[in-house]
Amino acid sequence: MTYVSMPAEFLYNLTKNLSAHLQHKLCAVLPKEYRGIGIGTELMRALLGELKSVGFGQVSLSVQKTNRAVRLYRKIGFVTIDENDEEYIMLCRL
């Protein structure tokens, strides 16, 4: 899997093109110099808000248990619905 750092405005604009009738997958990684200052939180809130506005009822994700973003996801409303040795499967109802 290739990870690409994308500007937040690109990711936000991407959500404007999502169809409520399809399953979408997105992988985003903030560069280290942009972590810990609230960008990820605001980006996720904007993404979830836009998904809700186009008809999505829930969003799920998988995240490695050791990833510090787990705290972020829980803070904005994701709950763990399943897990394995390495990762959590999380769900946020919109």
Secondary structure, 3 states (H helix, E strand, C coil): CCCCCCCHHHHHHHHCCCCCCCCCCCCCCCCHHHCCCCHHHHHHHHHHHHHHHCCCCEEEEEEECCCCHHHHHHHCCCEEEEECCCEEEEEEEC
